[in-house]
Amino acid sequence: GVKVASPTGTTYLSTGLTNGVSYSYAVAAANSAGIGPSSAPVSATPYTVPGAPTALVAAVGNGKVVLVWNAPSSDGGLDIDHYAVYMNGVEVGQTTDTNFTMIDLTNGVIYQLTVAAHNSAGYGPLSSPLEATPMTLPGVPTDLRVTRNDTQVTLTWNAPEDDGGSLIDHYVVYRDGDDFAHVITTNYSYLEPSIGSHVYTVAAHNDAGVGNLSSPVSVIISQAPSAPGDLQVIPGNCLVLLT
């Protein structure tokens, strides 16, 4: 072995070591006659708590949040045996994986989430906090109505009672089943160039996507007929026949 110190007492603090590395020690007594035989060797491995988990990300869903993160760059010299997940500063669960799913949350509520790693030395520092808001598709627009003035068609509707926990950023208007227009208000007007019957539905959109369609409404677009042709007149006894 390599001599590392010559203490005069019967204790010695070995510092500047690397956590997780096993070190072997032996001790020998010395006097003016020289150094005596070494003791039987002993081994020890220094350790500390693990580092903070990194790259914490969240995937949100309907009343749920799925957290994923990377293991700390340092395990402190001991195996990480589990992680603790905290919501708004309160521990909500533990996992041996680097992911965790939380359910039964409230859509539209902002949750602050952190994670800490644990080994036999205890819990390490918390990860950087992450905010996540569970959400789902918005509800169905209601009371869709259609009116027309000649060929101008006007649609009006009411916003869904439930926005799914995320702000409704626009509505999708469908004409005869096709995605026809995107509007940010609860009404839409346009000039319909096609004569005949048309069916309309509306759906709301938020960050989760497009919700279900409203009940359909229909309108018939018509125009005055063109002038009759080949008008002929045949006079008779006190009468005139037009054809």
Backbone as CSV, one residue per row, in Angstrom:
resi,resn,N_x,N_y,N_z,CA_x,CA_y,CA_z,C_x,C_y,C_z
1,GLY,0.811,-1.188,0.000,0.000,0.000,0.000,0.856,1.254,0.000
2,VAL,0.207,2.372,-0.117,0.857,3.677,-0.167,0.635,4.374,1.167
3,LYS,1.721,4.883,1.784,1.602,5.622,3.030,0.920,6.958,2.742
4,VAL,-0.149,7.225,3.523,-0.905,8.462,3.298,-0.815,9.415,4.476
5,ALA,-0.450,8.956,5.662,-0.404,9.850,6.815,0.374,9.210,7.948
6,SER,0.812,10.041,8.908,1.504,9.571,10.114,0.902,10.248,11.332
7,PRO,-0.326,9.887,11.665,-0.959,10.519,12.826,-0.300,10.054,14.126
8,THR,-0.382,10.877,15.165,0.169,10.501,16.477,-0.885,9.870,17.358
9,GLY,-2.171,10.079,17.033,-3.242,9.476,17.809,-3.729,8.194,17.172
10,THR,-4.877,7.757,17.645,-5.435,6.502,17.139,-6.645,6.741,16.237
11,THR,-6.755,7.918,15.635,-7.798,8.203,14.636,-7.173,8.926,13.465
12,TYR,-7.837,8.814,12.308,-7.365,9.512,11.105,-8.550,9.738,10.179
13,LEU,-8.692,10.960,9.674,-9.750,11.307,8.728,-9.152,11.377,7.338
14,SER,-9.600,10.478,6.473,-9.107,10.450,5.092,-10.070,11.254,4.227
15,THR,-9.600,12.316,3.606,-10.451,13.214,2.830,-10.009,13.257,1.377
16,GLY,-10.783,14.006,0.564,-10.444,14.168,-0.847,-10.650,12.905,-1.657
17,LEU,-11.558,12.021,-1.182,-11.783,10.740,-1.850,-12.900,10.870,-2.883
18,THR,-13.060,9.837,-3.675,-14.114,9.796,-4.696,-15.241,8.906,-4.216
19,ASN,-16.451,9.474,-4.129,-17.603,8.674,-3.704,-17.826,7.506,-4.654
20,GLY,-18.133,6.355,-4.067,-18.402,5.173,-4.860,-17.174,4.326,-5.132
21,VAL,-15.998,4.809,-4.776,-14.757,4.051,-4.966,-14.379,3.379,-3.645
22,SER,-14.021,2.096,-3.695,-13.631,1.353,-2.494,-12.151,1.588,-2.191
23,TYR,-11.876,1.929,-0.944,-10.502,2.176,-0.499,-10.151,1.160,0.605
24,SER,-8.929,0.638,0.543,-8.439,-0.320,1.549,-7.392,0.353,2.423
25,TYR,-7.505,0.172,3.733,-6.604,0.809,4.694,-5.971,-0.237,5.616
26,ALA,-4.737,0.035,6.001,-4.061,-0.734,7.045,-3.249,0.251,7.887
27,VAL,-2.998,-0.102,9.148,-2.290,0.782,10.072,-1.114,0.022,10.687
28,ALA,0.012,0.728,10.824,1.179,0.158,11.508,1.697,1.151,12.535
29,ALA,2.164,0.637,13.667,2.732,1.486,14.715,4.222,1.702,14.458
30,ALA,4.705,2.868,14.844,6.120,3.180,14.625,6.723,3.777,15.890
31,ASN,7.973,3.450,16.143,8.745,4.104,17.211,10.149,4.348,16.696
32,SER,11.084,4.673,17.595,12.442,4.990,17.154,13.160,3.791,16.573
33,ALA,12.657,2.602,16.875,13.288,1.393,16.335,12.795,1.077,14.936
34,GLY,11.680,1.733,14.488,11.174,1.472,13.151,9.670,1.271,13.128
35,ILE,9.183,0.762,12.019,7.747,0.531,11.804,7.439,-0.938,12.020
36,GLY,6.405,-1.175,12.828,6.009,-2.538,13.102,5.151,-3.115,11.995
37,PRO,4.664,-4.312,12.204,3.826,-4.952,11.184,2.480,-4.239,11.038
38,SER,1.884,-4.326,9.831,0.590,-3.687,9.553,-0.552,-4.498,10.135
39,SER,-1.622,-3.774,10.441,-2.854,-4.439,10.875,-3.489,-5.154,9.691
40,ALA,-4.501,-5.952,10.007,-5.295,-6.527,8.924,-5.993,-5.390,8.165
41,PRO,-6.058,-5.453,6.839,-6.660,-4.340,6.076,-8.181,-4.282,6.256
42,VAL,-8.720,-3.087,6.137,-10.176,-2.875,6.114,-10.506,-2.031,4.885
43,SER,-11.710,-2.204,4.368,-12.129,-1.465,3.167,-13.342,-0.597,3.490
44,ALA,-13.451,0.521,2.826,-14.595,1.424,2.996,-14.836,2.168,1.694
45,THR,-16.115,2.486,1.450,-16.493,3.218,0.235,-17.215,4.491,0.646
46,PRO,-16.658,5.670,0.409,-17.341,6.920,0.762,-18.564,7.141,-0.132
47,TYR,-19.559,7.836,0.397,-20.781,8.083,-0.375,-21.474,9.326,0.154
48,THR,-22.444,9.800,-0.622,-23.298,10.924,-0.223,-24.647,10.755,-0.913
49,VAL,-25.532,11.717,-0.740,-26.843,11.644,-1.393,-26.660,11.842,-2.899
50,PRO,-27.590,11.362,-3.696,-27.472,11.542,-5.151,-27.702,12.994,-5.559
51,GLY,-27.351,13.287,-6.807,-27.618,14.608,-7.354,-29.087,14.784,-7.708
52,ALA,-29.409,15.900,-8.322,-30.792,16.209,-8.700,-31.127,15.582,-10.047
53,PRO,-32.314,14.989,-10.190,-32.760,14.535,-11.513,-32.810,15.709,-12.490
54,THR,-32.631,15.424,-13.778,-32.578,16.481,-14.791,-33.594,16.217,-15.903
55,ALA,-33.755,17.221,-16.760,-34.595,17.118,-17.970,-36.010,16.656,-17.645
56,LEU,-36.613,17.228,-16.610,-37.980,16.881,-16.230,-38.960,17.446,-17.259
57,VAL,-39.782,16.573,-17.837,-40.796,16.990,-18.806,-42.125,16.338,-18.436
58,ALA,-43.207,16.926,-18.930,-44.545,16.430,-18.600,-45.384,16.314,-19.863
59,ALA,-46.155,15.241,-19.941,-47.186,15.070,-20.971,-48.535,15.099,-20.261
60,VAL,-49.410,15.995,-20.705,-50.693,16.161,-20.026,-51.789,15.437,-20.786
61,GLY,-52.815,15.043,-20.042,-53.972,14.383,-20.635,-55.221,14.768,-19.874
62,ASN,-56.265,13.976,-20.040,-57.542,14.252,-19.396,-57.439,13.911,-17.912
63,GLY,-57.232,14.925,-17.091,-57.115,14.713,-15.658,-55.863,13.993,-15.230
64,LYS,-54.834,13.987,-16.071,-53.606,13.294,-15.696,-52.381,14.010,-16.235
65,VAL,-51.251,13.722,-15.587,-49.947,14.226,-16.010,-48.957,13.071,-15.933
66,VAL,-48.187,12.859,-16.996,-47.140,11.845,-17.020,-45.796,12.566,-16.995
67,LEU,-45.014,12.309,-15.936,-43.696,12.917,-15.783,-42.615,11.959,-16.258
68,VAL,-41.602,12.506,-16.923,-40.429,11.744,-17.353,-39.197,12.587,-17.057
69,TRP,-38.104,11.934,-16.595,-36.888,12.677,-16.274,-35.668,11.798,-16.504
70,ASN,-34.492,12.416,-16.414,-33.225,11.699,-16.496,-32.655,11.497,-15.101
71,ALA,-31.960,10.374,-14.915,-31.307,10.107,-13.635,-30.239,11.164,-13.374
72,PRO,-29.921,11.428,-12.106,-28.862,12.403,-11.799,-27.535,11.981,-12.415
73,SER,-26.691,12.962,-12.695,-25.366,12.646,-13.225,-24.510,11.940,-12.183
74,SER,-24.817,12.126,-10.895,-24.089,11.462,-9.804,-25.073,10.710,-8.920
75,ASP,-24.791,9.424,-8.672,-25.632,8.668,-7.743,-25.125,8.766,-6.306
76,GLY,-24.078,9.583,-6.076,-23.539,9.777,-4.744,-22.655,8.644,-4.264
77,GLY,-22.371,7.680,-5.136,-21.551,6.535,-4.755,-22.344,5.333,-4.321
78,LEU,-23.690,5.451,-4.323,-24.578,4.340,-3.975,-25.677,4.243,-5.022
79,ASP,-26.214,3.060,-5.180,-27.304,2.885,-6.148,-28.526,3.690,-5.719
80,ILE,-29.153,4.358,-6.700,-30.433,5.033,-6.434,-31.513,3.969,-6.331
81,ASP,-32.209,3.928,-5.188,-33.223,2.886,-4.995,-34.633,3.337,-5.340
82,HIS,-34.895,4.650,-5.335,-36.204,5.131,-5.785,-36.166,6.646,-5.957
83,TYR,-37.236,7.157,-6.528,-37.434,8.595,-6.684,-38.721,8.988,-5.965
84,ALA,-38.742,10.198,-5.440,-39.957,10.757,-4.848,-40.454,11.886,-5.731
85,VAL,-41.774,11.913,-5.956,-42.398,12.933,-6.797,-43.204,13.862,-5.891
86,TYR,-43.030,15.173,-6.106,-43.704,16.169,-5.284,-44.617,17.020,-6.158
87,MET,-45.831,17.247,-5.649,-46.800,18.121,-6.312,-47.100,19.279,-5.378
88,ASN,-46.818,20.484,-5.848,-47.020,21.684,-5.034,-46.334,21.549,-3.673
89,GLY,-45.143,20.922,-3.672,-44.345,20.797,-2.462,-44.685,19.630,-1.579
90,VAL,-45.683,18.830,-1.942,-46.105,17.684,-1.139,-45.797,16.396,-1.896
91,GLU,-45.176,15.418,-1.215,-44.870,14.153,-1.873,-46.162,13.416,-2.222
92,VAL,-46.253,12.989,-3.491,-47.465,12.309,-3.952,-47.203,10.870,-4.383
93,GLY,-45.946,10.451,-4.401,-45.668,9.073,-4.792,-44.194,8.813,-4.942
94,GLN,-43.861,7.518,-5.043,-42.492,7.077,-5.251,-42.453,6.065,-6.385
95,THR,-41.321,5.996,-7.067,-41.173,5.066,-8.175,-39.712,4.686,-8.321
96,THR,-39.474,3.484,-8.791,-38.100,3.059,-9.096,-37.729,3.375,-10.535
97,ASP,-38.697,3.815,-11.331,-38.461,4.189,-12.723,-38.201,5.687,-12.824
98,THR,-37.835,6.126,-14.019,-37.649,7.559,-14.257,-38.883,8.151,-14.930
99,ASN,-40.049,7.671,-14.525,-41.316,8.233,-14.980,-42.371,7.974,-13.925
100,PHE,-43.421,8.786,-13.947,-44.472,8.663,-12.937,-45.748,9.266,-13.507
101,THR,-46.879,8.582,-13.305,-48.170,9.040,-13.816,-49.079,9.452,-12.661
102,MET,-49.631,10.652,-12.769,-50.591,11.151,-11.785,-51.963,11.247,-12.436
103,ILE,-52.983,10.722,-11.774,-54.341,10.710,-12.315,-55.292,11.414,-11.353
104,ASP,-56.549,11.502,-11.777,-57.610,12.129,-10.970,-57.285,13.587,-10.646
105,LEU,-56.592,14.270,-11.564,-56.308,15.681,-11.387,-57.446,16.517,-11.978
106,THR,-57.412,17.786,-11.710,-58.456,18.687,-12.200,-57.979,19.397,-13.457
107,ASN,-58.715,19.218,-14.544,-58.357,19.902,-15.787,-58.376,21.410,-15.591
108,GLY,-57.362,22.057,-16.153,-57.291,23.510,-16.080,-56.549,24.041,-14.865
109,VAL,-56.162,23.160,-13.937,-55.421,23.587,-12.741,-53.925,23.439,-13.001
110,ILE,-53.140,24.440,-12.623,-51.683,24.404,-12.796,-51.060,23.706,-11.591
111,TYR,-50.301,22.652,-11.850,-49.608,21.918,-10.800,-48.097,22.137,-10.944
112,GLN,-47.421,22.415,-9.807,-45.962,22.522,-9.810,-45.378,21.190,-9.362
113,LEU,-44.467,20.645,-10.166,-43.961,19.290,-9.962,-42.443,19.301,-9.843
114,THR,-41.930,18.492,-8.918,-40.498,18.295,-8.758,-40.240,16.833,-8.429
115,VAL,-38.973,16.411,-8.579,-38.577,15.024,-8.326,-37.239,15.027,-7.595
116,ALA,-37.069,14.071,-6.660,-35.795,13.905,-5.957,-35.401,12.433,-5.987
117,ALA,-34.094,12.176,-6.100,-33.561,10.811,-6.088,-33.161,10.418,-4.663
118,HIS,-33.236,9.112,-4.364,-32.920,8.606,-3.024,-31.946,7.442,-3.114
119,ASN,-30.935,7.433,-2.229,-30.095,6.252,-2.015,-29.980,6.015,-0.513
120,SER,-29.095,5.128,-0.095,-29.011,4.803,1.324,-28.579,5.973,2.183
121,ALA,-28.008,7.009,1.569,-27.603,8.197,2.319,-28.760,9.163,2.525
122,GLY,-29.837,9.001,1.753,-30.993,9.875,1.884,-31.405,10.474,0.553
123,TYR,-32.229,11.513,0.624,-32.719,12.186,-0.583,-31.747,13.272,-1.022
124,GLY,-31.541,13.340,-2.323,-30.746,14.405,-2.897,-31.584,15.645,-3.132
125,PRO,-31.029,16.673,-3.744,-31.768,17.913,-4.001,-32.876,17.707,-5.035
126,LEU,-33.863,18.588,-4.982,-34.977,18.531,-5.922,-34.537,18.939,-7.323
127,SER,-35.232,18.377,-8.307,-35.050,18.822,-9.689,-35.564,20.243,-9.844
128,SER,-35.266,20.855,-10.955,-35.885,22.143,-11.269,-37.398,21.950,-11.367
129,PRO,-38.195,22.894,-10.857,-39.651,22.717,-10.886,-40.218,22.822,-12.292
130,LEU,-41.323,22.143,-12.482,-42.019,22.141,-13.771,-43.497,22.356,-13.513
131,GLU,-44.126,23.219,-14.302,-45.563,23.432,-14.203,-46.281,22.667,-15.311
132,ALA,-47.372,22.006,-14.955,-48.151,21.234,-15.932,-49.635,21.430,-15.642
133,THR,-50.429,21.510,-16.713,-51.878,21.714,-16.586,-52.607,20.611,-17.348
134,PRO,-53.251,19.669,-16.659,-53.995,18.624,-17.373,-55.155,19.228,-18.160
135,MET,-55.499,18.585,-19.264,-56.558,19.111,-20.115,-57.139,17.988,-20.959
136,THR,-58.267,18.279,-21.573,-58.874,17.370,-22.536,-59.525,18.204,-23.624
137,LEU,-60.180,17.543,-24.571,-60.851,18.274,-25.650,-61.997,19.104,-25.092
138,PRO,-62.293,20.229,-25.719,-63.430,21.032,-25.248,-64.753,20.319,-25.514
139,GLY,-65.782,20.804,-24.827,-67.121,20.253,-25.029,-67.712,20.658,-26.373
140,VAL,-69.004,20.384,-26.525,-69.699,20.604,-27.801,-70.357,21.982,-27.814
141,PRO,-70.145,22.766,-28.879,-70.906,24.013,-29.015,-72.406,23.718,-29.063
142,THR,-73.212,24.620,-28.530,-74.654,24.380,-28.442,-75.431,25.462,-29.183
143,ASP,-76.708,25.141,-29.408,-77.663,26.092,-29.992,-77.171,26.673,-31.314
144,LEU,-76.646,25.798,-32.187,-76.217,26.253,-33.509,-77.442,26.642,-34.338
145,ARG,-77.392,27.846,-34.899,-78.496,28.347,-35.717,-77.953,28.881,-37.035
146,VAL,-78.806,28.829,-38.066,-78.412,29.332,-39.376,-79.536,30.196,-39.922
147,THR,-79.156,31.340,-40.494,-80.102,32.214,-41.179,-79.487,32.589,-42.516
148,ARG,-80.358,33.008,-43.443,-79.838,33.433,-44.734,-80.580,34.661,-45.213
149,ASN,-79.870,35.481,-45.965,-80.435,36.651,-46.633,-79.953,36.588,-48.072
150,ASP,-80.844,36.149,-48.956,-80.457,35.805,-50.328,-79.398,34.701,-50.248
151,THR,-78.180,34.978,-50.652,-77.142,33.943,-50.606,-76.172,34.129,-49.436
152,GLN,-76.440,35.112,-48.570,-75.581,35.269,-47.390,-76.064,34.338,-46.281
153,VAL,-75.158,33.493,-45.799,-75.463,32.543,-44.737,-74.779,33.024,-43.463
154,THR,-75.513,33.048,-42.364,-74.973,33.443,-41.064,-75.216,32.330,-40.057
155,LEU,-74.123,31.880,-39.429,-74.184,30.850,-38.389,-73.881,31.489,-37.050
156,THR,-74.633,31.111,-36.021,-74.362,31.545,-34.652,-74.481,30.338,-33.733
157,TRP,-73.728,30.357,-32.620,-73.765,29.248,-31.663,-73.293,29.728,-30.298
158,ASN,-73.455,28.884,-29.301,-72.972,29.175,-27.956,-71.702,28.369,-27.678
159,ALA,-70.792,28.963,-26.904,-69.561,28.261,-26.526,-69.891,27.038,-25.669
160,PRO,-69.049,26.004,-25.699,-69.273,24.836,-24.841,-69.250,25.224,-23.366
161,GLU,-69.981,24.493,-22.536,-69.939,24.734,-21.096,-68.571,24.376,-20.523
162,ASP,-67.887,23.412,-21.129,-66.599,22.943,-20.628,-65.525,23.185,-21.682
163,ASP,-64.499,23.975,-21.321,-63.411,24.224,-22.280,-62.327,23.162,-22.219
164,GLY,-62.518,22.120,-21.388,-61.558,21.021,-21.295,-60.329,21.352,-20.474
165,GLY,-60.323,22.507,-19.814,-59.166,22.897,-19.028,-58.139,23.687,-19.801
166,SER,-58.461,24.026,-21.043,-57.555,24.815,-21.874,-58.387,25.813,-22.672
167,LEU,-57.869,27.018,-22.830,-58.609,28.076,-23.497,-58.977,27.668,-24.923
168,ILE,-60.236,27.866,-25.287,-60.667,27.625,-26.674,-60.087,28.742,-27.543
169,ASP,-59.226,28.358,-28.500,-58.559,29.368,-29.317,-59.263,29.627,-30.643
170,HIS,-60.082,28.667,-31.118,-60.886,28.921,-32.311,-61.947,27.842,-32.471
171,TYR,-62.845,28.084,-33.417,-63.890,27.111,-33.774,-63.690,26.683,-35.224
172,VAL,-64.051,25.440,-35.491,-63.981,24.910,-36.845,-65.411,24.769,-37.376
173,VAL,-65.692,25.410,-38.500,-67.002,25.331,-39.149,-66.914,24.302,-40.277
174,TYR,-67.837,23.357,-40.249,-67.880,22.326,-41.287,-69.095,22.562,-42.177
175,ARG,-68.869,22.517,-43.475,-69.943,22.678,-44.474,-70.026,21.381,-45.265
176,ASP,-71.174,20.722,-45.187,-71.385,19.446,-45.879,-70.273,18.443,-45.541
177,GLY,-69.833,18.470,-44.277,-68.827,17.512,-43.797,-67.394,17.919,-44.000
178,ASP,-67.157,19.026,-44.708,-65.794,19.477,-44.985,-65.391,20.614,-44.044
179,ASP,-64.120,20.619,-43.642,-63.565,21.720,-42.857,-63.616,22.974,-43.731
180,PHE,-64.469,23.921,-43.318,-64.785,25.038,-44.202,-64.173,26.358,-43.739
181,ALA,-64.144,26.592,-42.415,-63.635,27.869,-41.922,-63.205,27.731,-40.467
182,HIS,-62.230,28.553,-40.058,-61.787,28.645,-38.668,-62.033,30.079,-38.196
183,VAL,-62.762,30.221,-37.092,-63.089,31.554,-36.583,-62.861,31.588,-35.083
184,ILE,-62.567,32.776,-34.549,-62.323,32.909,-33.118,-63.570,33.378,-32.372
185,THR,-64.611,33.759,-33.103,-65.855,34.199,-32.480,-66.891,33.083,-32.567
186,THR,-68.070,33.309,-31.967,-69.137,32.309,-31.998,-70.163,32.636,-33.078
187,ASN,-69.688,33.187,-34.196,-70.559,33.425,-35.340,-69.700,33.463,-36.594
188,TYR,-70.366,33.240,-37.719,-69.658,33.239,-38.995,-70.645,33.534,-40.104
189,SER,-70.265,34.434,-41.034,-71.106,34.785,-42.184,-70.278,34.695,-43.462
190,TYR,-70.948,34.283,-44.538,-70.273,34.253,-45.839,-71.337,34.208,-46.933
191,LEU,-70.925,34.461,-48.184,-71.817,34.383,-49.338,-71.697,32.991,-49.941
192,GLU,-72.804,32.266,-49.982,-72.819,30.891,-50.482,-73.053,30.901,-52.000
193,PRO,-72.062,30.457,-52.784,-72.211,30.504,-54.246,-72.966,29.314,-54.815
194,SER,-73.205,28.299,-54.013,-73.772,27.050,-54.536,-75.247,26.935,-54.179
195,ILE,-76.075,26.808,-55.187,-77.505,26.639,-54.988,-77.787,25.224,-54.485
196,GLY,-78.744,25.127,-53.561,-79.130,23.806,-53.053,-79.095,23.773,-51.539
197,SER,-79.184,22.557,-50.972,-79.220,22.370,-49.520,-77.804,22.143,-48.993
198,HIS,-77.476,22.781,-47.869,-76.163,22.635,-47.248,-76.335,22.384,-45.752
199,VAL,-75.468,21.545,-45.206,-75.533,21.156,-43.793,-74.284,21.685,-43.090
200,TYR,-74.481,22.251,-41.902,-73.379,22.852,-41.153,-73.271,22.237,-39.760
201,THR,-72.042,22.092,-39.276,-71.754,21.738,-37.890,-70.563,22.573,-37.437
202,VAL,-70.377,22.664,-36.125,-69.290,23.454,-35.547,-68.638,22.656,-34.429
203,ALA,-67.300,22.776,-34.291,-66.561,22.152,-33.193,-65.587,23.165,-32.613
204,ALA,-65.321,23.047,-31.314,-64.375,23.929,-30.629,-62.986,23.301,-30.598
205,HIS,-61.969,24.161,-30.590,-60.570,23.690,-30.566,-59.819,24.338,-29.405
206,ASN,-59.018,23.511,-28.683,-58.077,24.042,-27.690,-56.730,23.344,-27.876
207,ASP,-55.824,23.490,-26.923,-54.486,22.910,-27.088,-54.516,21.386,-27.168
208,ALA,-55.612,20.763,-26.702,-55.716,19.309,-26.771,-56.216,18.825,-28.128
209,GLY,-56.817,19.723,-28.914,-57.302,19.334,-30.236,-58.720,19.810,-30.493
210,VAL,-59.377,19.187,-31.456,-60.736,19.554,-31.862,-61.740,18.663,-31.147
211,GLY,-62.724,19.288,-30.512,-63.756,18.546,-29.793,-64.807,17.972,-30.717
212,ASN,-65.854,17.431,-30.116,-66.932,16.801,-30.880,-67.797,17.839,-31.587
213,LEU,-68.465,17.373,-32.642,-69.289,18.250,-33.466,-70.601,18.604,-32.781
214,SER,-71.074,19.805,-33.074,-72.402,20.220,-32.632,-73.466,19.464,-33.415
215,SER,-74.706,19.618,-32.999,-75.823,19.106,-33.800,-75.872,19.854,-35.128
216,PRO,-76.204,19.167,-36.227,-76.181,19.829,-37.535,-77.396,20.731,-37.759
217,VAL,-77.202,21.746,-38.578,-78.304,22.569,-39.076,-78.148,22.666,-40.587
218,SER,-79.262,22.941,-41.275,-79.210,23.001,-42.735,-79.930,24.242,-43.242
219,VAL,-79.614,24.616,-44.464,-80.250,25.747,-45.115,-80.317,25.443,-46.608
220,ILE,-81.358,25.967,-47.252,-81.515,25.803,-48.706,-81.266,27.152,-49.363
221,ILE,-80.311,27.179,-50.282,-79.996,28.390,-51.026,-80.707,28.327,-52.375
222,SER,-81.515,29.343,-52.652,-82.249,29.385,-53.925,-82.159,30.787,-54.509
223,GLN,-82.581,30.930,-55.762,-82.608,32.240,-56.401,-83.823,32.321,-57.310
224,ALA,-84.199,33.548,-57.643,-85.367,33.733,-58.506,-85.106,33.093,-59.868
225,PRO,-86.163,32.514,-60.488,-85.971,31.886,-61.795,-85.697,32.934,-62.872
226,SER,-85.086,32.479,-63.959,-84.824,33.384,-65.083,-86.133,33.683,-65.830
227,ALA,-86.086,34.650,-66.747,-87.299,35.081,-67.463,-87.800,33.975,-68.399
228,PRO,-89.134,33.761,-68.468,-89.671,32.795,-69.430,-89.341,33.243,-70.864
229,GLY,-89.290,32.277,-71.785,-88.962,32.586,-73.173,-90.094,32.240,-74.126
230,ASP,-89.996,32.751,-75.331,-90.917,32.439,-76.428,-92.371,32.737,-76.045
231,LEU,-92.591,33.910,-75.453,-93.946,34.295,-75.079,-94.778,34.525,-76.348
232,GLN,-95.944,33.878,-76.385,-96.834,34.007,-77.542,-98.239,34.349,-77.055
233,VAL,-98.940,35.057,-77.902,-100.284,35.476,-77.558,-101.233,35.102,-78.696
234,ILE,-102.387,34.565,-78.316,-103.397,34.189,-79.317,-104.705,34.872,-78.916
235,PRO,-105.187,35.876,-79.723,-106.438,36.569,-79.367,-107.651,35.707,-79.765
236,GLY,-108.737,35.915,-79.049,-109.969,35.206,-79.361,-111.145,36.102,-79.049
237,ASN,-112.359,35.531,-78.942,-113.572,36.246,-78.684,-113.581,36.683,-77.222
238,CYS,-113.332,37.927,-77.011,-113.293,38.520,-75.637,-112.223,37.891,-74.756
239,LEU,-111.182,37.353,-75.362,-110.104,36.764,-74.530,-108.778,36.784,-75.278
240,VAL,-107.703,36.606,-74.498,-106.344,36.471,-75.070,-105.688,35.302,-74.388
241,LEU,-105.138,34.389,-75.153,-104.420,33.229,-74.589,-102.926,33.478,-74.702
242,LEU,-102.272,33.404,-73.539,-100.830,33.564,-73.487,-100.186,32.179,-73.313
243,THR,-99.096,31.916,-74.059,-98.309,30.701,-73.875,-96.839,31.081,-73.957
